[in-house]
Every structure is written in structure tokens, then in C-alpha cells.
Amino acid sequence: MMLQKNDVYKKYNIMDFEVFDFIEPKYSVNVVVYPKSEHFFYIKKDTFDNEISIGQETKSKTLNQVALDIPRSNVYIDGEKIFEFPNNISLNLARYCTQTVMGLPVELLTYTGIVAEPAKPHRLSINIWGETVYIKKNLRIFTKDGCIPVKVHINADMHNPCVIIKIKSGCLQNCEDVFAIENDANFLTKMNSS
């Protein structure tokens, strides 16, 4: 028996499917993140590695960046929080432990609006298990209609040919916290006195 188009729509609900976005370096990507949506990006690891190595071409430059970013991040190795970066981590894996790792996801989000920290900033969370790193960061996007909170997850195995970026958005919110700061008399007084 052959299924007709209407039979397929009856059998499956659109919520049964997930949309996957695959990025090839030679194609332009215009991603629009809507409220309450989820996107998965499979990026060739070589492409992602090239992006995060800009400015971190040498071990010395990478370790300098790691030293700057560790205090601004929550870094765990095999489940244990670290405050000093160990010397036994490979150069490639070390690059994933810097704020640079958020460059490509933020670039993808800029097609939707202005990307910013949440009203209550969230540290970059980096979890290393062997040669695999899991990264999480909460952000928000300002659009003409309001703010969209987003959670960015990056999964990279140093021996896998793809890096996975997951972007999950929440409900559209109003941006009163930003406008409240701009109209706050104390804020304006401090800005005028400096």
C-alpha cells in the first residue's frame, strides 16, 4: 500500500522531527533562531579548529588565553573543578577551554539579532572527559520584538570529524531590564560623573 501525502501528515506530527543544520565552509549560513526552537549544527572539526586557533596559533598564545579565561569560566576535568590548567592537556583541547570557542556560535546567533549576556551573566562551563569537551553558555538575543534567551551547547571529541553545536531558545521576553538601566537615575549620575 502506498501512503498519500495526507496519510503522512495524519501519521506524524511535526514535533516528531528535529531540524539539523549542517555547515559547510563554502556556504553562507543565515540562521534565524525563533523563540522556543532548537537547532543542531554539525561542523567539520577542521573548520571549527581553524576558527578557534585564530590568535592562538602557538602553545604559548593558547596558554596565555587559557590563563585569562579560566577565572571567567567554570572548568572541570573528569568531574573535578580546576583553578589552574594542567600541562598534560593537548594544545588542540586547550583551545576549546577559552572564550574563543564561543566565536562561531555567537556569529550564528547574530543573524537573529544582537547577542548579549543574560541579565544575570552566566560563566562559560567547560567539562573535559578524556579527549572530549562539553561546553555550555547562556546568552540572549535582542530582536525588535524583545529578548530571546538561548542556551548554547558545544560537544567536541578530539578524534571525531564533527563538532556539534546545539542552540536551544526559550520564550520571547520583554527587555525591560535593559531599558530600566538606561532610565535609572543612579546609573545616569554615575555615567555623567565619570
Backbone as JSON, one array per atom type, in Angstrom:
{
  "sequence": "MMLQKNDVYKKYNIMDFEVFDFIEPKYSVNVVVYPKSEHFFYIKKDTFDNEISIGQETKSKTLNQVALDIPRSNVYIDGEKIFEFPNNISLNLARYCTQTVMGLPVELLTYTGIVAEPAKPHRLSINIWGETVYIKKNLRIFTKDGCIPVKVHINADMHNPCVIIKIKSGCLQNCEDVFAIENDANFLTKMNSS",
  "N": [[0.85, -1.18, 0.0], [0.55, 2.18, -0.83], [1.5, 5.2, 0.68], [-0.29, 8.22, 0.88], [0.15, 11.8, 0.61], [-1.46, 13.15, 2.56], [-1.91, 11.06, 4.34], [0.61, 10.73, 5.48], [0.84, 13.15, 6.9], [-1.18, 12.73, 8.75], [-0.22, 10.59, 10.19], [2.24, 11.43, 11.32], [3.34, 13.9, 13.56], [4.52, 17.22, 13.33], [6.19, 17.81, 15.45], [7.5, 15.49, 15.92], [9.85, 15.48, 14.58], [13.22, 16.59, 14.14], [15.15, 19.43, 13.28], [18.08, 19.65, 11.47], [20.98, 21.49, 11.0], [23.54, 21.78, 8.74], [26.8, 22.86, 8.39], [28.82, 23.91, 5.86], [32.0, 25.07, 4.99], [32.11, 26.52, 2.6], [29.62, 27.57, 2.12], [27.22, 30.14, 2.69], [25.58, 30.88, 5.72], [22.5, 31.64, 6.97], [21.05, 31.79, 9.76], [18.1, 31.81, 11.54], [16.99, 32.21, 14.72], [14.23, 31.28, 16.37], [11.84, 32.0, 19.02], [11.54, 29.4, 21.46], [12.76, 27.27, 20.04], [14.94, 24.8, 18.56], [18.16, 24.12, 17.43], [20.53, 22.14, 15.7], [23.87, 22.05, 14.83], [26.17, 20.62, 12.74], [29.46, 20.7, 12.42], [32.36, 20.58, 10.5], [35.18, 19.36, 12.1], [37.76, 20.27, 11.49], [37.2, 22.76, 10.33], [36.05, 24.11, 12.52], [38.21, 23.99, 14.31], [40.07, 25.56, 12.92], [38.81, 28.05, 13.16], [38.88, 28.54, 15.97], [41.58, 28.61, 16.42], [42.6, 31.0, 15.59], [44.58, 33.63, 16.54], [45.56, 32.03, 18.48], [47.74, 30.55, 17.67], [50.11, 29.4, 18.56], [51.47, 27.32, 21.2], [52.18, 28.85, 23.42], [50.66, 31.24, 23.08], [48.1, 30.15, 23.24], [48.08, 29.07, 25.87], [48.39, 31.44, 27.32], [45.95, 32.65, 26.75], [44.22, 30.77, 27.9], [44.94, 31.11, 30.58], [43.91, 33.65, 31.03], [41.17, 33.17, 30.66], [40.31, 31.05, 32.34], [39.72, 32.0, 35.05], [37.3, 33.26, 34.44], [35.57, 31.3, 33.85], [33.89, 28.15, 34.48], [35.61, 25.38, 34.95], [35.95, 21.94, 34.51], [37.64, 18.9, 34.99], [37.35, 15.61, 34.3], [35.17, 15.61, 36.07], [36.05, 17.08, 38.26], [36.48, 20.27, 39.63], [38.71, 22.72, 38.4], [41.31, 25.1, 39.07], [43.71, 25.87, 38.19], [45.3, 25.38, 35.13], [46.15, 22.22, 33.86], [49.28, 20.87, 32.64], [49.26, 18.67, 31.0], [47.28, 18.62, 29.05], [46.29, 18.46, 25.68], [47.3, 20.68, 22.99], [45.31, 21.3, 21.1], [42.92, 20.57, 22.47], [43.16, 22.34, 24.62], [42.63, 24.79, 23.38], [39.88, 24.69, 23.15], [39.14, 25.37, 25.64], [38.92, 28.05, 26.03], [37.44, 31.36, 25.8], [37.21, 31.83, 23.15], [36.02, 29.71, 21.89], [33.35, 30.27, 21.72], [33.02, 31.91, 19.55], [32.1, 31.11, 16.86], [29.43, 30.08, 17.43], [28.27, 32.48, 18.45], [28.51, 34.11, 16.23], [26.72, 32.78, 14.5], [24.33, 33.3, 15.88], [24.04, 36.05, 15.52], [22.66, 36.52, 13.2], [20.05, 36.58, 13.93], [19.74, 38.66, 15.77], [20.99, 41.09, 18.13], [23.56, 39.86, 20.09], [23.99, 39.08, 23.49], [25.1, 38.96, 26.94], [23.11, 37.28, 29.47], [20.71, 38.94, 31.66], [21.49, 38.3, 34.24], [24.61, 37.46, 34.28], [26.17, 34.48, 33.02], [28.64, 32.13, 33.62], [31.01, 30.66, 31.36], [30.8, 27.25, 30.93], [32.87, 24.51, 31.12], [33.49, 21.22, 30.51], [35.66, 18.6, 30.69], [36.24, 15.38, 29.61], [38.39, 12.98, 29.36], [39.39, 12.97, 26.08], [37.31, 14.48, 25.22], [35.21, 17.33, 25.1], [32.73, 19.26, 26.69], [30.77, 22.05, 26.39], [29.03, 24.81, 27.76], [26.91, 27.64, 27.58], [24.95, 30.38, 28.54], [23.08, 32.79, 26.84], [21.59, 35.76, 25.39], [19.41, 37.06, 22.88], [18.8, 40.13, 21.41], [16.01, 41.3, 19.79], [13.78, 42.99, 17.49], [11.35, 42.53, 18.63], [11.74, 41.83, 21.28], [13.56, 40.0, 23.81], [15.34, 36.99, 23.38], [16.08, 34.26, 25.23], [18.89, 32.08, 25.08], [20.43, 28.86, 25.07], [23.55, 27.62, 24.63], [25.23, 24.8, 23.56], [28.16, 23.01, 23.15], [29.7, 20.25, 21.76], [32.58, 18.41, 21.53], [34.72, 15.98, 20.38], [38.03, 15.15, 20.34], [38.84, 13.28, 18.52], [36.85, 12.93, 16.71], [35.28, 13.65, 13.58], [33.46, 15.77, 13.5], [32.11, 18.71, 15.08], [29.59, 19.39, 17.36], [27.11, 21.77, 17.65], [24.6, 22.89, 19.69], [21.78, 24.86, 19.81], [19.43, 26.15, 21.83], [16.43, 27.8, 22.28], [14.52, 29.94, 24.45], [11.35, 31.23, 25.65], [10.03, 34.22, 24.15], [10.96, 37.25, 25.61], [10.33, 40.31, 27.4], [12.31, 43.24, 27.25], [12.78, 44.81, 29.51], [14.66, 45.05, 31.59], [17.0, 46.04, 30.44], [16.18, 48.53, 29.49], [15.4, 49.64, 31.88], [17.83, 50.01, 33.2], [18.97, 51.98, 31.57], [17.29, 54.12, 32.14], [17.58, 54.5, 34.81], [18.17, 56.65, 37.46], [20.42, 56.67, 39.19], [22.28, 55.22, 37.7], [22.58, 56.91, 35.48], [23.64, 59.16, 36.76], [26.09, 58.16, 37.72], [27.3, 57.58, 35.26], [27.5, 60.13, 34.14], [29.23, 61.39, 35.9], [31.66, 60.2, 35.51]],
  "CA": [[0.0, 0.0, 0.0], [1.33, 3.41, -0.95], [0.96, 6.29, 1.5], [-0.53, 9.52, 0.25], [0.68, 12.94, 1.38], [-2.31, 13.39, 3.73], [-1.69, 9.97, 5.29], [1.84, 11.03, 6.19], [0.55, 14.21, 7.86], [-2.01, 12.16, 9.82], [0.58, 9.66, 10.97], [3.33, 12.09, 12.02], [3.2, 15.28, 14.0], [5.76, 17.94, 13.04], [7.02, 17.78, 16.65], [8.25, 14.24, 15.93], [11.06, 15.65, 13.8], [14.17, 17.63, 14.53], [15.8, 20.05, 12.14], [19.52, 19.67, 11.6], [21.63, 22.43, 10.1], [24.9, 21.35, 8.51], [27.54, 23.99, 7.86], [29.99, 23.69, 5.02], [32.7, 26.35, 4.97], [31.94, 27.27, 1.36], [28.27, 28.1, 2.01], [26.79, 31.17, 3.63], [24.51, 30.37, 6.56], [21.67, 32.67, 7.6], [20.23, 31.07, 10.72], [17.23, 32.64, 12.36], [16.57, 31.47, 15.9], [12.92, 31.73, 16.84], [11.58, 31.57, 20.4], [11.16, 28.01, 21.69], [13.23, 26.42, 18.94], [16.18, 24.09, 18.82], [18.94, 23.89, 16.22], [21.77, 21.38, 15.82], [24.8, 22.32, 13.75], [27.29, 19.69, 12.65], [30.51, 21.46, 11.76], [33.59, 19.82, 10.36], [36.1, 19.73, 13.18], [38.85, 21.07, 10.91], [36.69, 24.12, 10.18], [35.92, 24.68, 13.87], [39.57, 24.14, 14.84], [40.66, 26.74, 12.28], [38.18, 29.25, 13.74], [39.33, 28.82, 17.34], [43.04, 28.77, 16.5], [42.98, 32.37, 15.23], [45.09, 34.3, 17.74], [46.11, 31.01, 19.38], [48.49, 29.7, 16.75], [51.19, 28.7, 19.26], [51.12, 26.83, 22.55], [52.34, 29.98, 24.33], [49.49, 32.12, 22.94], [46.94, 29.42, 23.75], [48.14, 29.0, 27.33], [48.12, 32.79, 27.82], [44.5, 32.86, 26.68], [43.63, 29.9, 28.91], [45.17, 31.75, 31.89], [42.94, 34.76, 31.14], [39.78, 32.71, 30.63], [39.98, 30.11, 33.43], [38.99, 32.67, 36.14], [35.99, 33.69, 33.97], [34.85, 30.1, 33.45], [33.87, 27.0, 35.38], [36.27, 24.31, 34.19], [36.01, 20.66, 35.21], [38.32, 17.81, 34.3], [36.86, 14.34, 34.86], [34.23, 15.9, 37.15], [36.66, 17.86, 39.34], [36.7, 21.67, 39.26], [40.12, 23.11, 38.44], [41.59, 26.53, 39.15], [44.93, 26.02, 37.4], [45.22, 24.49, 33.98], [47.24, 21.24, 33.87], [50.19, 20.87, 31.48], [49.12, 17.45, 30.2], [46.18, 18.75, 28.1], [46.81, 18.72, 24.33], [47.13, 22.06, 22.51], [44.0, 21.41, 20.46], [41.91, 20.55, 23.52], [43.31, 23.58, 25.39], [41.95, 25.86, 22.64], [38.45, 24.58, 23.44], [38.96, 25.83, 27.03], [38.99, 29.51, 26.03], [36.21, 32.02, 25.37], [37.22, 31.81, 21.69], [35.16, 28.62, 21.44], [32.01, 30.81, 21.51], [33.02, 32.78, 18.37], [31.22, 30.65, 15.8], [28.03, 30.13, 17.85], [27.79, 33.88, 18.53], [28.36, 34.57, 14.84], [25.46, 32.22, 14.01], [23.21, 33.98, 16.54], [23.92, 37.44, 15.08], [21.68, 36.61, 12.11], [18.75, 36.8, 14.54], [19.71, 39.96, 16.45], [22.19, 41.46, 18.88], [23.84, 38.82, 21.08], [24.5, 39.65, 24.74], [24.99, 38.14, 28.16], [21.82, 37.41, 30.13], [20.65, 39.99, 32.69], [22.39, 37.76, 35.27], [25.6, 36.74, 33.46], [26.43, 33.06, 33.25], [30.01, 31.76, 33.23], [31.2, 29.58, 30.41], [31.01, 25.97, 31.62], [33.69, 23.62, 30.3], [33.67, 19.9, 31.13], [36.55, 17.75, 29.9], [36.27, 13.96, 29.98], [39.35, 12.37, 28.42], [39.64, 13.83, 24.91], [36.03, 15.07, 24.82], [34.88, 18.53, 25.86], [31.34, 19.71, 26.64], [30.78, 23.47, 26.74], [27.69, 25.39, 27.87], [26.87, 29.08, 27.84], [23.65, 31.03, 28.38], [23.15, 34.11, 26.23], [20.29, 36.21, 24.92], [19.43, 37.79, 21.62], [17.86, 41.24, 21.34], [15.35, 41.46, 18.5], [12.84, 44.12, 17.52], [10.18, 42.13, 19.41], [12.1, 41.56, 22.67], [14.77, 39.2, 24.02], [15.19, 35.53, 23.32], [17.18, 33.57, 25.93], [19.39, 30.9, 24.37], [21.44, 28.02, 25.69], [24.45, 27.09, 23.62], [25.99, 23.62, 23.97], [29.13, 22.56, 22.15], [30.29, 18.94, 22.07], [33.68, 18.12, 20.62], [35.64, 14.9, 20.69], [39.23, 15.47, 19.57], [39.05, 12.24, 17.5], [35.64, 12.86, 15.88], [35.41, 14.63, 12.5], [32.47, 16.84, 13.6], [31.78, 19.38, 16.33], [28.15, 19.61, 17.39], [26.63, 22.94, 18.39], [23.15, 22.87, 19.89], [21.26, 26.14, 20.28], [18.04, 25.99, 22.26], [15.92, 29.1, 22.71], [13.36, 29.97, 25.35], [10.22, 32.08, 25.26], [10.31, 35.63, 23.93], [10.81, 38.04, 26.83], [10.42, 41.73, 27.19], [13.67, 43.67, 27.59], [12.68, 45.95, 30.44], [15.85, 45.2, 32.43], [17.95, 46.9, 29.73], [15.65, 49.89, 29.46], [15.39, 50.13, 33.27], [19.19, 50.5, 33.49], [19.17, 53.24, 30.86], [16.48, 55.17, 32.74], [17.87, 54.56, 36.24], [18.82, 57.92, 37.8], [21.74, 56.38, 39.75], [23.12, 54.81, 36.58], [22.88, 58.1, 34.69], [24.51, 60.02, 37.57], [27.42, 57.55, 37.68], [27.86, 57.73, 33.91], [27.81, 61.55, 33.91], [30.32, 61.82, 36.77], [32.94, 59.58, 35.13]],
  "C": [[0.89, 1.24, 0.0], [0.67, 4.51, -0.12], [0.8, 7.55, 0.67], [-0.01, 10.61, 1.17], [-0.14, 13.17, 2.65], [-2.15, 12.31, 4.79], [-0.43, 10.21, 6.13], [1.58, 12.1, 7.25], [-0.29, 13.7, 9.02], [-1.15, 11.31, 10.76], [1.62, 10.37, 11.84], [2.96, 13.52, 12.38], [4.53, 15.97, 13.72], [6.7, 17.92, 14.25], [7.81, 16.47, 16.77], [9.6, 14.35, 15.23], [11.94, 16.73, 14.38], [14.83, 18.15, 13.27], [17.29, 20.1, 12.42], [20.07, 20.65, 10.57], [23.07, 21.99, 9.96], [25.66, 22.49, 7.84], [28.74, 23.5, 7.08], [30.69, 25.03, 4.92], [32.45, 27.18, 3.71], [30.55, 27.88, 1.21], [28.01, 29.17, 3.06], [25.61, 30.62, 4.43], [23.78, 31.55, 7.2], [20.68, 31.96, 8.51], [19.38, 32.07, 11.49], [16.73, 31.76, 13.5], [15.26, 32.08, 16.39], [12.74, 31.32, 18.29], [11.12, 30.11, 20.42], [11.53, 27.1, 20.51], [14.55, 25.77, 19.34], [16.87, 23.8, 17.49], [20.17, 23.06, 16.57], [22.62, 21.69, 14.6], [25.93, 21.31, 13.83], [28.35, 20.38, 11.81], [31.75, 20.58, 11.66], [34.58, 20.3, 11.4], [37.26, 20.57, 12.67], [38.44, 22.54, 10.77], [36.61, 24.81, 11.54], [37.3, 24.94, 14.48], [40.27, 25.35, 14.23], [40.11, 28.03, 12.87], [38.76, 29.56, 15.13], [40.84, 28.97, 17.46], [43.5, 30.17, 16.12], [43.36, 33.12, 16.51], [45.7, 33.34, 18.74], [46.93, 30.01, 18.56], [49.59, 28.89, 17.45], [50.72, 28.24, 20.63], [51.19, 27.98, 23.56], [51.13, 30.91, 24.29], [48.24, 31.45, 23.5], [46.94, 29.39, 25.27], [47.95, 30.37, 27.98], [46.62, 33.08, 27.82], [43.77, 32.01, 27.7], [43.76, 30.54, 30.29], [44.22, 32.93, 32.1], [41.51, 34.27, 31.33], [39.39, 31.76, 31.76], [39.25, 30.83, 34.58], [37.57, 33.11, 35.74], [35.1, 32.51, 33.59], [34.78, 29.12, 34.61], [34.41, 25.83, 34.59], [36.39, 23.07, 35.07], [36.76, 19.66, 34.35], [37.96, 16.53, 35.04], [36.02, 14.58, 36.11], [34.77, 16.74, 38.28], [36.96, 19.29, 38.87], [38.19, 22.01, 39.4], [40.24, 24.63, 38.48], [42.88, 26.88, 38.43], [44.9, 24.96, 36.3], [46.41, 23.53, 33.98], [48.04, 21.28, 32.56], [49.97, 19.69, 30.54], [47.97, 17.49, 29.2], [46.77, 19.11, 26.73], [46.5, 20.17, 23.91], [45.75, 22.24, 21.9], [42.88, 21.45, 21.49], [41.97, 21.83, 24.36], [42.6, 24.75, 24.7], [40.44, 25.86, 22.88], [38.13, 25.07, 24.86], [39.09, 27.35, 27.14], [37.65, 30.07, 25.57], [36.1, 32.04, 23.84], [36.26, 30.77, 21.13], [33.73, 29.12, 21.15], [31.91, 31.68, 20.25], [32.03, 32.36, 17.3], [29.75, 30.6, 16.24], [27.47, 31.56, 17.93], [27.6, 34.44, 17.13], [27.05, 34.04, 14.24], [24.25, 32.95, 14.59], [23.01, 35.41, 16.05], [22.97, 37.6, 13.89], [20.28, 36.86, 12.65], [18.65, 38.17, 15.18], [21.03, 40.23, 17.14], [22.38, 40.46, 20.02], [24.47, 39.47, 22.3], [24.44, 38.61, 25.85], [23.56, 38.25, 28.69], [21.87, 38.54, 31.17], [21.52, 39.58, 33.89], [23.41, 36.91, 34.52], [25.89, 35.32, 33.96], [27.84, 32.74, 32.77], [29.99, 30.66, 32.18], [31.5, 28.32, 31.22], [31.72, 25.02, 30.68], [33.91, 22.33, 31.09], [34.49, 19.02, 30.2], [36.5, 16.34, 30.48], [37.16, 13.27, 28.96], [39.67, 13.35, 27.31], [38.35, 14.46, 24.38], [35.74, 16.27, 25.71], [33.43, 18.91, 25.61], [31.31, 21.14, 27.16], [29.34, 23.97, 26.76], [27.82, 26.87, 28.15], [25.45, 29.57, 27.61], [23.88, 32.43, 27.83], [21.72, 34.59, 26.0], [20.47, 37.02, 23.66], [18.38, 38.89, 21.69], [17.32, 41.33, 19.92], [14.41, 42.65, 18.59], [11.62, 43.8, 18.38], [10.47, 41.9, 20.89], [13.4, 40.78, 22.75], [14.43, 37.72, 23.94], [16.35, 34.93, 24.1], [17.59, 32.33, 25.14], [20.42, 30.17, 25.22], [22.25, 27.41, 24.56], [25.22, 25.93, 24.24], [26.91, 23.24, 22.83], [29.71, 21.24, 22.63], [31.37, 18.66, 21.04], [34.53, 16.99, 21.18], [36.84, 15.13, 19.79], [39.51, 14.45, 18.47], [37.85, 12.07, 16.58], [35.72, 13.93, 14.8], [34.41, 15.79, 12.56], [32.41, 17.4, 15.01], [30.29, 19.65, 16.27], [27.86, 20.84, 18.24], [25.11, 22.81, 18.48], [22.77, 24.24, 20.44], [19.79, 25.96, 20.58], [17.56, 27.33, 22.8], [14.7, 28.95, 23.6], [12.27, 30.87, 24.79], [10.69, 33.53, 25.07], [10.02, 36.4, 25.22], [10.86, 39.51, 26.49], [11.76, 42.18, 27.76], [13.69, 44.82, 28.59], [13.93, 46.13, 31.28], [16.88, 46.1, 31.76], [17.47, 48.34, 29.76], [15.59, 50.48, 30.87], [16.76, 50.67, 33.64], [19.41, 51.85, 32.82], [18.43, 54.4, 31.53], [16.73, 55.34, 34.24], [18.68, 55.82, 36.55], [20.22, 57.69, 38.36], [22.73, 56.0, 38.65], [23.55, 56.04, 35.78], [23.82, 59.03, 35.45], [25.94, 59.48, 37.55], [28.07, 57.73, 36.32], [28.28, 59.17, 33.64], [29.01, 62.02, 34.73], [31.66, 61.21, 36.37], [33.54, 60.2, 33.9]]
}
